[in-house]
């Protein structure tokens, strides 16, 4: 089951009719999503630098405009650069290349991404175990015996 953690200071402000200020968690979640997007873009570019923006957007499941915005941000940060490449399938003849700084940043993002996904995995495992226990408590005894005989099914 989910545990709801409430900041006592924010609870007091809300109970007194005040507005609750934006917390760091909102920004943090948004920053994590942005970091994940940067990581995925950089990973795809490293694997296949001559993908067009349209192809990249399709692989990532984002709009071409959103991808363009992301590529501009990565370029402005000095993590990605456009390079002329005559054999590119891209009709404009350029490829997106990670800079040395971009390669180092991708390594850092990979580490952060893996850490977050492992935390999510552990949280999901715990939730699944809780749900299994809940199901066993609320399931009639005859169904429990069937489940014990077929452990892979709930």
Secondary structure, DSSP 8 states (H G I E B T S, - for coil): -------HHHHHHHHTT------HHHHHHHHHHHHHHHHHHHHHHHH-TT--HHHHHHHHTS-HHHHHHHHHHHHHTTSEEEEE-TT-SSTT-EEEEE-HHHHHHHHHHHHHHHHHHHHHHHHHHHHHHHHHHHHHHHS-HHHHHHHHHSTT--
